[in-house]
Amino acid sequence: MRKTEVKKHILGKKQKRILIFLAEDGPHTINATNTKLFSLSHYHATHTAFKSLESKRLISKLPNGKYYATEEGRFTALLYGANIKKVKETALKFCKPEEKEDLMVTYEIIESVGPETASVILRALKGKTELAYLPLDENEAKKIFSILRKYPKWWAHVEKILRGVEHE
């Protein structure tokens, strides 16, 4: 079986620290991040790191000037060792009400199989990867199905995908 790999962005030390900080702690301005993580004399380098992360779509700017880790940014932060509990709490704290269920499913899957495998599973559920290439053993598949069954919207989507596979 062929495995689909998660795109892991190559980041410098400062970019990693900033991304993990935003993923775990929530939205912050460049200045506030610089003050908490680095000395004030590093502002220019911090600003450059923010712009690089923004160009890679790992962070995004809010209208109030604060930056937050995007979904891909949170996954990347997890791949670089961010604390999953903190990232999950922060994501749920700052999400829109209609996004809460999707985030709960996402983080339950991540906690069950890890961020790399979870990323592949979620891409398959969104139709971006073929189900045949999921890197799951039988136990992992059972875990994922038991998680998805708890969420009717997601389970209905899985059933629809599985019916499509049966007809091929």
Beta strands, then each sheet from edge to edge (+ up, - down):
strand 1: 59-61
strand 2: 67-69
sheet 1: 1+ 2-
end
